[in-house]
Each structure stands twice: as C-alpha cells, then as structure tokens.
Amino acid sequence: MSDVRPSAVVSQHVLLRQLLSDGAVRRSAHLLAAGVRAQALADAARAGIVIRAAPGAYHLPTSGTPSARLAIAVACVRSPRSTVCLLSAAWLCGLVDEAPVMAWLALPVGAHAPRQGDLLERLLRWSHPGAFEEGIVEDEVCGVPLRRTDAPRTIVDLVRYGRHFGGEAVGLQAGARYVRQGGDPALILQVADRLATPISTMRRLTSAVREWQGIPA
C-alpha cells in the first residue's frame, strides 16, 4: 500500500498544472527543480493529466495554446537539430493566415530523426550549401528554443519546394504579402543568390520581384 497521502498527490498535480499553465512544453528537469517529484510526474502522465511530448518533455493536454504552435514546439523538442521551415515558418512569420496541419522541419542529411508515432510532421533533408546558415533566426515557441527560416528565406524556399504543397502559388502570395507589409524584395533575391538557388526558381523569383516593385516586364 502506498504511503503517499491523496492530498499530497493532488498538490503535486496542482503544482504541475501551474507550471504548465502557460502552454509551454517543459523539460522534466525544469519541473523537478520546481518541486514536482519524479513519481508524481510519471503518475500524471499515465493518468493523462500531462502529455509526454518526448523523452523528458511534457505539456498539458488542453493548454489553450494554438495546436499548430504546440505541434511545432513538440516537433522541435523531439528533433532539436531541426529547423522550422516552409509552411510552418511562413505561418510564424505572418506570411500566411492558415496554420499548417503538420509541423514542417528540415534536417541535415544523416542527422537522426525520431520516430514519428502520432506526431504530424513533414521532414525534409537539406544538403545544399548554406541550407542551415542563410536566413536562419533563433526563436521560441511554447517555451521551446528553436531555429527557423526568416521571411525572405522562407519565400525562397516556398517557391523552390512548391512541389511539396501544390505549386509555387503559396510562395508567390507570401512574397507579395511580405512586400505589402514593408519588406524589402531585394532581400529575397539576395538570399536566393547566396543559396545557389536553381536557375528556374531564380528566374521566377526575379520576375515576381519586378512585379512587386511595379517594374514593367
């Protein structure tokens, strides 16, 4: 028979909910340092009070956090070497209105990728020069530090990899929005050039930038 009093268990679960009430995905080390006992954390996960997002990382099942943000954070906890890209990065940058139903991530060729389980994510493998250096910024989503592509780089990638989601229209619309919001279209071409973007993609971006700038074809 357990010698843990029910009131003690309840207080541990209350503490756990408080620590995760901001919608964050937190490491077990953080939770334990804040006073949650390891056994209470394991019991809470078994009872569905918290969700074990990845080994040593937890969040509340209903935190009020938009599900797309939570999915991105969980995916990055599971794959800390990844970079948030394409539709997920576009949404975080405010280039598209609709949140993607899955997290879009890129990893270097040969980097370990976790088993997906019930996590919805789309994983790309990048090997071209500058793929993980050019136009990459640090950010934080649901308390999880991560790397993502910035707006100009995201537009380049959306056009370059449009085959993954029905064509280049999404990227061109994102680029037009970026310019309307005051973004510098020249940065898009600079990023594309530094990434040694394929000629066909470069031509399309150049044509689009001229159009956004109001330069006659």
KELOLUM-330507 format. One line per 8 residues: number of its first residue (from 1); their letters; for each residue z, x, y of N, C-alpha, C. Coordinates in Angstrom, 2 decimals, decimal comma, padded with zeros to 5 digits. Example, Ala and Ser with C-alpha at 12.3 -4.5 7.8 and 13.67 -1.06 7.14 Angstrom:
BEGIN
1) as) 007,80 013,19 -005,69 007,80 012,30 -004,50 007,80 013,20 -003,30; 007,08 012,85 -002,25 007,14 013,67 -001,06 007,87 012,90 000,03
***
This chain:
BEGIN
1) msdvrpsa) 000,00 000,85 -001,19 000,00 000,00 000,00 000,00 000,89 001,25; -000,84 000,51 002,21 -000,92 001,30 003,43 000,34 001,15 004,26; 000,80 002,25 004,87 001,96 002,19 005,73 001,57 002,08 007,20; 000,27 001,82 007,46 -000,19 001,65 008,83 000,04 000,20 009,26; 000,76 000,00 010,30 001,05 -001,35 010,78 -000,20 -002,01 011,32; -000,39 -003,33 011,09 -001,55 -004,04 011,63 -001,68 -003,87 013,13; -000,57 -003,89 013,85 -000,62 -003,76 015,31 -001,18 -002,40 015,71; -000,88 -001,36 014,89 -001,39 -000,03 015,19 -002,90 000,01 015,00
9) vvsqhvll) -003,36 -000,66 013,95 -004,80 -000,72 013,69 -005,50 -001,44 014,82; -004,94 -002,56 015,25 -005,53 -003,33 016,34 -005,60 -002,50 017,61; -004,53 -001,79 017,93 -004,51 -000,99 019,15 -005,55 000,13 019,08; -005,76 000,68 017,88 -006,79 001,71 017,73 -008,18 001,11 017,96; -008,41 -000,08 017,45 -009,70 -000,72 017,64 -009,91 -001,13 019,09; -008,86 -001,54 019,76 -008,95 -001,86 021,18 -009,32 -000,61 021,97; -008,67 000,50 021,65 -008,97 001,76 022,31 -010,42 002,15 022,08; -010,88 001,98 020,87 -012,25 002,34 020,52 -013,25 001,51 021,33
17) rqllsdga) -012,99 000,21 021,42 -013,87 -000,66 022,20 -013,88 -000,26 023,67; -012,71 000,10 024,18 -012,63 000,51 025,58 -013,45 001,77 025,84; -013,38 002,70 024,91 -014,09 003,97 025,09 -015,61 003,80 025,01; -016,04 002,73 024,35 -017,48 002,50 024,18 -017,99 001,32 025,01; -017,12 000,76 025,84 -017,46 -000,48 026,55 -018,54 -000,29 027,60; -018,83 000,95 027,99 -019,87 001,19 029,00 -021,26 001,28 028,39; -021,37 001,02 027,08 -022,67 001,05 026,42 -023,09 002,42 025,96; -022,21 003,39 026,04 -022,57 004,76 025,68 -022,61 004,95 024,17
25) vrrsahll) -023,37 005,95 023,77 -023,33 006,45 022,40 -022,50 007,72 022,46; -021,35 007,73 021,77 -020,43 008,85 021,91 -020,21 009,56 020,58; -020,01 010,86 020,70 -019,71 011,68 019,54 -018,28 011,41 019,07; -018,08 011,59 017,78 -016,75 011,37 017,22 -015,74 012,33 017,84; -016,17 013,54 018,19 -015,25 014,50 018,81 -014,68 013,95 020,11; -015,51 013,27 020,88 -015,05 012,66 022,14 -014,04 011,55 021,85; -014,33 010,73 020,85 -013,45 009,61 020,52 -012,12 010,10 019,97; -012,16 011,11 019,13 -010,92 011,65 018,56 -010,07 012,31 019,65
33) aagvraqa) -010,74 013,00 020,57 -010,00 013,65 021,65 -009,33 012,63 022,56; -009,90 011,42 022,61 -009,34 010,36 023,46 -008,23 009,58 022,77; -007,93 009,92 021,51 -006,81 009,30 020,83 -007,13 008,42 019,65; -008,41 008,27 019,32 -008,79 007,48 018,14 -008,60 008,34 016,89; -007,92 007,80 015,89 -007,72 008,53 014,65 -008,97 008,46 013,78; -009,21 009,51 013,02 -010,41 009,59 012,19 -010,49 008,42 011,21; -009,35 008,05 010,60 -009,35 006,95 009,64 -009,66 005,63 010,33; -009,12 005,45 011,54 -009,39 004,21 012,29 -010,87 004,12 012,65
41) ladaarag) -011,49 005,24 012,97 -012,90 005,26 013,29 -013,74 004,90 012,07; -013,39 005,47 010,94 -014,11 005,16 009,70 -013,94 003,69 009,32; -012,72 003,17 009,46 -012,46 001,76 009,14 -013,24 000,84 010,08; -013,30 001,20 011,36 -014,01 000,37 012,34 -015,51 000,34 012,03; -016,05 001,45 011,57 -017,47 001,50 011,22 -017,74 000,63 010,00; -016,84 000,68 009,01 -017,02 -000,14 007,81 -016,91 -001,62 008,13; -016,07 -001,95 009,10 -015,86 -003,35 009,47 -016,91 -003,87 010,45; -017,79 -003,00 010,91 -018,82 -003,42 011,85 -018,34 -003,52 013,28
49) iviraapg) -017,15 -003,03 013,54 -016,62 -003,04 014,91 -017,40 -002,05 015,77; -017,79 -000,93 015,18 -018,68 000,03 015,83 -019,84 000,32 014,88; -020,91 000,84 015,44 -022,08 001,22 014,66 -022,15 002,74 014,61; -022,31 003,27 013,41 -022,50 004,72 013,24 -023,99 005,00 013,44; -024,34 005,45 014,64 -025,75 005,63 015,00 -026,37 006,82 014,29; -025,57 007,84 014,08 -026,00 009,08 013,44 -024,73 009,78 013,00; -024,83 010,81 012,16 -023,62 011,52 011,78 -022,81 011,97 012,99; -021,60 011,43 013,10 -020,73 011,82 014,20 -021,04 011,17 015,53
57) ayhlptsg) -021,77 010,05 015,56 -022,10 009,38 016,82 -021,99 007,87 016,64; -021,34 007,20 017,60 -021,03 005,78 017,46 -021,30 005,01 018,76; -021,56 003,70 018,61 -021,67 002,80 019,76 -021,26 001,40 019,32; -021,04 000,53 020,29 -020,69 -000,85 019,98 -021,93 -001,62 019,54; -021,77 -002,60 018,65 -022,94 -003,37 018,21 -023,50 -004,27 019,30; -022,67 -004,75 020,20 -023,13 -005,59 021,31 -022,48 -005,05 022,58; -023,18 -004,13 023,22 -022,60 -003,43 024,37 -023,11 -003,95 025,70; -024,10 -004,86 025,68 -024,69 -005,30 026,92 -025,73 -004,33 027,45
65) tpsarlai) -025,95 -003,22 026,78 -026,95 -002,25 027,17 -028,31 -002,72 026,70; -029,36 -002,63 027,54 -030,70 -003,00 027,07 -031,03 -002,28 025,78; -031,54 -003,01 024,81 -031,75 -002,44 023,48 -032,69 -001,24 023,50; -033,67 -001,23 024,40 -034,60 -000,11 024,44 -033,89 001,18 024,87; -032,98 001,08 025,84 -032,24 002,26 026,26 -031,35 002,76 025,13; -030,72 001,84 024,43 -029,86 002,22 023,32 -030,69 002,88 022,21; -031,87 002,32 021,93 -032,72 002,89 020,89 -033,14 004,31 021,25; -033,45 004,55 022,51 -033,83 005,89 022,94 -032,65 006,85 022,79
73) avacvrsp) -031,47 006,42 023,23 -030,29 007,27 023,13 -029,97 007,61 021,68; -029,99 006,61 020,82 -029,68 006,84 019,41 -030,70 007,78 018,78; -031,97 007,57 019,10 -033,02 008,43 018,55 -032,81 009,88 018,96; -032,37 010,10 020,19 -032,16 011,47 020,67 -030,89 012,09 020,10; -029,90 011,27 019,79 -028,72 011,79 019,10 -029,12 012,25 017,70; -029,94 011,46 017,05 -030,37 011,79 015,70 -031,32 013,00 015,68; -032,06 013,18 016,76 -033,05 014,24 016,82 -032,91 014,99 018,14; -031,88 015,82 018,28 -031,57 016,43 019,57 -032,62 017,40 020,10
81) rstvclls) -033,55 017,85 019,27 -034,61 018,74 019,76 -035,82 017,97 020,28; -035,75 016,66 020,23 -036,90 015,85 020,61 -037,02 015,71 022,12; -038,20 015,30 022,56 -038,49 015,00 023,95 -038,99 013,57 024,03; -038,40 012,75 024,88 -038,84 011,37 025,06 -040,18 011,39 025,78; -041,14 010,64 025,26 -042,49 010,73 025,79 -043,19 009,37 025,80; -044,44 009,38 026,25 -045,35 008,25 026,22 -044,71 006,95 026,72; -044,74 005,89 025,93 -044,30 004,58 026,44 -042,82 004,56 026,80; -041,99 005,29 026,05 -040,56 005,33 026,38 -040,34 006,06 027,70
89) aawlcglv) -041,01 007,20 027,89 -040,89 007,93 029,15 -041,45 007,11 030,30; -042,57 006,43 030,05 -043,18 005,61 031,11 -042,22 004,52 031,57; -041,51 003,92 030,62 -040,55 002,87 030,97 -039,37 003,45 031,74; -038,86 004,59 031,30 -037,75 005,22 032,01 -038,16 005,66 033,41; -039,43 006,03 033,59 -039,93 006,45 034,90 -040,29 005,27 035,80; -040,26 004,05 035,26 -040,64 002,89 036,05 -042,14 002,72 036,19; -042,91 003,30 035,28 -044,37 003,20 035,33 -044,89 001,98 034,61; -044,09 001,39 033,75 -044,44 000,16 033,04 -043,25 -000,78 033,09
97) deapvmaw) -043,52 -002,07 033,01 -042,44 -003,06 033,09 -041,82 -003,36 031,73; -042,65 -003,37 030,70 -042,18 -003,80 029,38 -041,59 -002,64 028,61; -040,37 -002,83 028,14 -039,73 -001,79 027,33 -040,41 -001,71 025,96; -040,66 -000,53 025,47 -041,27 -000,40 024,14 -040,31 -000,86 023,06; -040,86 -001,37 021,98 -040,02 -001,87 020,89 -039,47 -000,74 020,05; -040,00 000,46 020,23 -039,51 001,61 019,49 -039,40 002,80 020,44; -038,60 003,77 020,06 -038,47 004,98 020,86 -039,62 005,93 020,53; -040,28 006,43 021,56 -041,38 007,38 021,39 -040,84 008,78 021,68
105) lalpvgah) -040,97 009,65 020,67 -040,43 011,01 020,76 -041,47 012,02 020,31; -041,34 013,23 020,84 -042,18 014,34 020,39 -041,30 015,47 019,91; -041,75 016,15 018,87 -041,04 017,30 018,31 -042,04 018,44 018,09; -041,56 019,68 018,17 -042,44 020,79 017,81 -042,83 020,72 016,34; -043,98 021,25 016,03 -044,40 021,33 014,63 -043,38 022,17 013,87; -042,94 021,67 012,74 -041,98 022,38 011,91 -040,53 022,06 012,19; -040,23 021,39 013,32 -038,85 021,01 013,62 -038,41 019,88 012,70; -037,15 019,92 012,31 -036,63 018,91 011,39 -036,60 017,54 012,06
113) aprqgdll) -037,04 016,54 011,34 -036,97 015,16 011,81 -036,07 014,38 010,86; -035,11 013,63 011,38 -034,21 012,87 010,50 -034,93 011,74 009,80; -034,40 011,33 008,68 -034,93 010,14 008,00 -034,70 008,95 008,90; -035,70 008,08 008,99 -035,65 007,00 009,96 -034,65 005,91 009,61; -034,52 005,58 008,34 -033,64 004,47 007,98 -034,12 003,20 008,66; -033,19 002,49 009,34 -033,58 001,25 010,01 -033,87 001,48 011,49; -034,00 002,74 011,91 -034,25 003,05 013,31 -035,75 002,96 013,60; -036,11 002,21 014,64 -037,51 002,10 015,03 -037,84 003,23 015,99
121) erllrwsh) -038,72 004,13 015,58 -039,15 005,20 016,46 -040,53 005,66 016,05; -041,23 006,20 017,02 -042,56 006,76 016,77 -042,49 008,24 017,11; -042,77 009,08 016,16 -042,61 010,52 016,31 -043,96 011,22 016,33; -044,18 012,00 017,38 -045,38 012,81 017,47 -045,01 014,28 017,30; -045,97 015,07 016,81 -045,79 016,51 016,67 -046,74 017,19 017,65; -046,18 017,92 018,60 -046,99 018,61 019,60 -046,99 020,11 019,33; -048,15 020,72 019,49 -048,25 022,17 019,31 -049,06 022,83 020,42; -049,62 022,06 021,36 -050,45 022,67 022,40 -049,59 023,44 023,40
129) pgafeegi) -050,15 024,45 024,05 -049,40 025,28 024,99 -048,76 024,44 026,11; -047,51 024,73 026,39 -046,82 024,04 027,47 -046,30 022,67 027,12; -046,48 022,25 025,88 -046,13 020,88 025,50 -044,67 020,54 025,79; -043,79 021,51 025,60 -042,35 021,24 025,78 -041,76 021,97 026,99; -042,63 022,42 027,88 -042,18 023,08 029,11 -042,73 022,39 030,35; -043,98 022,00 030,33 -044,64 021,48 031,53 -044,27 020,01 031,78; -043,72 019,74 032,96 -043,41 018,36 033,33 -042,27 017,76 032,52; -041,33 018,60 032,10 -040,18 018,13 031,32 -038,93 018,16 032,21
137) vedevcgv) -038,18 017,07 032,21 -036,95 016,99 033,00 -035,79 016,61 032,10; -034,60 016,94 032,56 -033,38 016,54 031,85 -032,88 015,22 032,42; -032,38 014,38 031,53 -031,92 013,05 031,94 -030,72 012,68 031,07; -030,18 011,51 031,30 -029,08 010,99 030,48 -029,28 009,49 030,30; -029,22 009,03 029,07 -029,37 007,61 028,75 -028,22 007,20 027,85; -027,47 006,20 028,25 -026,32 005,73 027,48 -025,36 006,88 027,15; -025,18 007,76 028,10 -024,26 008,88 027,91 -024,81 010,02 027,08; -026,06 009,93 026,66 -026,66 010,97 025,81 -027,58 011,86 026,65
145) plrrtdap) -027,30 013,16 026,77 -028,22 014,06 027,46 -029,52 014,16 026,67; -030,64 014,15 027,37 -031,93 014,23 026,68 -032,97 014,86 027,60; -034,11 015,15 027,01 -035,26 015,66 027,76 -036,37 014,61 027,68; -037,08 014,47 028,78 -038,20 013,52 028,81 -039,29 014,07 029,72; -040,48 013,51 029,55 -041,57 013,88 030,45 -041,41 013,15 031,78; -041,77 013,84 032,88 -041,68 013,19 034,18 -042,91 012,31 034,40; -043,01 011,69 035,56 -044,08 010,70 035,78 -045,48 011,30 035,69; -045,81 012,38 036,41 -047,17 012,92 036,29 -047,52 013,34 034,86
153) rtivdlvr) -046,60 014,01 034,20 -046,86 014,44 032,81 -047,03 013,22 031,90; -046,22 012,19 032,11 -046,32 011,00 031,27 -047,68 010,34 031,42; -048,20 010,29 032,63 -049,51 009,68 032,87 -050,59 010,46 032,13; -050,52 011,78 032,21 -051,48 012,62 031,48 -051,42 012,31 029,99; -050,22 012,26 029,45 -050,05 012,02 028,00 -050,52 010,63 027,60; -050,25 009,64 028,44 -050,67 008,27 028,11 -052,18 008,17 027,98; -052,90 008,87 028,86 -054,36 008,86 028,78 -054,82 009,72 027,60; -054,19 010,86 027,42 -054,58 011,79 026,36 -054,36 011,19 024,97
161) ygrhfgge) -053,25 010,48 024,80 -052,90 009,95 023,48 -053,02 008,43 023,41; -053,88 007,87 024,24 -054,03 006,43 024,28 -054,43 005,81 022,95; -055,01 006,60 022,07 -055,41 006,06 020,76 -054,23 005,53 019,97; -053,03 005,97 020,30 -051,83 005,53 019,57 -051,40 004,12 019,96; -051,89 003,61 021,09 -051,46 002,27 021,51 -052,58 001,51 022,19; -053,80 001,62 021,63 -054,87 000,73 022,03 -055,80 001,23 023,12; -055,67 002,47 023,56 -056,61 002,98 024,55 -055,93 003,54 025,79; -056,77 003,97 026,74 -056,29 004,66 027,93 -055,84 003,74 029,05
169) avglqaga) -056,03 002,43 028,89 -055,74 001,49 029,98 -054,28 001,58 030,44; -053,37 001,73 029,50 -051,94 001,81 029,86 -051,71 003,00 030,77; -052,28 004,15 030,44 -052,11 005,33 031,24 -052,72 005,20 032,62; -053,90 004,60 032,71 -054,55 004,43 034,00 -053,79 003,44 034,88; -053,27 002,39 034,28 -052,46 001,44 035,05 -051,16 002,09 035,52; -050,57 002,91 034,66 -049,35 003,63 035,05 -049,64 004,59 036,20; -050,79 005,26 036,14 -051,16 006,17 037,21 -051,38 005,45 038,52; -052,03 004,29 038,47 -052,25 003,51 039,69 -050,92 003,07 040,29
177) ryvrqggd) -049,97 002,69 039,46 -048,65 002,30 039,96 -047,95 003,49 040,59; -048,03 004,63 039,93 -047,40 005,85 040,45 -047,90 006,16 041,86; -049,19 006,04 042,08 -049,76 006,31 043,39 -049,32 005,25 044,40; -049,32 003,99 043,99 -048,87 002,92 044,90 -047,42 003,14 045,33; -046,63 003,71 044,44 -045,22 003,95 044,75 -045,00 005,23 045,57; -046,08 005,88 045,95 -045,97 007,06 046,80 -046,11 008,38 046,06; -046,42 008,35 044,78 -046,60 009,58 044,02 -047,86 010,31 044,42; -047,86 011,62 044,27 -048,99 012,46 044,63 -049,94 012,57 043,45
185) palilqva) -051,14 011,98 043,54 -052,06 012,03 042,40 -052,52 013,45 042,06; -052,47 014,36 043,05 -052,88 015,73 042,78 -051,98 016,37 041,72; -050,72 015,94 041,66 -049,80 016,50 040,67 -050,25 016,17 039,25; -050,87 015,02 039,09 -051,35 014,62 037,76 -052,40 015,61 037,27; -053,35 015,96 038,15 -054,40 016,89 037,76 -053,85 018,30 037,57; -052,86 018,67 038,35 -052,25 020,00 038,20 -051,58 020,13 036,84; -050,83 019,08 036,46 -050,17 019,09 035,15 -051,21 019,13 034,04; -052,23 018,30 034,16 -053,27 018,25 033,14 -053,94 019,60 032,97
193) drlatpis) -054,19 020,28 034,09 -054,84 021,59 034,03 -053,95 022,62 033,35; -052,65 022,61 033,68 -051,74 023,59 033,10 -051,53 023,35 031,61; -051,76 022,12 031,16 -051,61 021,80 029,74 -052,89 022,03 028,95; -053,93 022,56 029,62 -055,22 022,75 028,95 -055,67 021,45 028,29; -055,61 020,38 029,07 -055,99 019,05 028,57 -057,45 019,04 028,15; -057,79 018,35 027,06 -059,19 018,28 026,63 -060,12 017,82 027,75; -061,35 018,32 027,73 -062,30 018,06 028,81 -062,52 016,57 029,03; -062,63 015,80 027,96 -062,88 014,36 028,11 -061,73 013,68 028,85
201) tmrrltsa) -060,51 014,05 028,52 -059,35 013,47 029,20 -059,30 013,94 030,65; -059,61 015,20 030,89 -059,59 015,74 032,24 -060,60 015,03 033,12; -061,77 014,76 032,59 -062,80 014,05 033,35 -062,33 012,65 033,71; -061,71 011,99 032,75 -061,25 010,61 033,01 -060,16 010,60 034,07; -059,24 011,55 033,98 -058,17 011,62 034,97 -058,71 011,97 036,36; -059,67 012,87 036,41 -060,26 013,25 037,70 -060,94 012,06 038,35; -061,68 011,30 037,55 -062,34 010,10 038,07 -061,32 009,09 038,57; -060,24 008,90 037,80 -059,20 007,94 038,19 -058,49 008,37 039,47
209) vrewqgip) -058,20 009,67 039,58 -057,52 010,16 040,78 -058,38 009,95 042,01; -059,67 010,20 041,91 -060,58 009,96 043,04 -060,56 008,49 043,44; -060,52 007,64 042,44 -060,47 006,20 042,72 -059,17 005,82 043,41; -058,04 006,36 042,93 -056,73 006,05 043,54 -056,64 006,57 044,97; -057,36 007,66 045,24 -057,36 008,24 046,57 -058,37 007,59 047,50; -059,16 006,67 046,93 -060,18 005,99 047,74 -061,39 006,83 048,03; -061,65 007,83 047,18 -062,82 008,70 047,36 -063,98 008,07 046,61; -065,13 007,86 047,27 -066,29 007,26 046,60 -066,72 008,09 045,40
217) a) -067,18 007,40 044,36 -067,62 008,09 043,15 -068,87 008,93 043,42
***
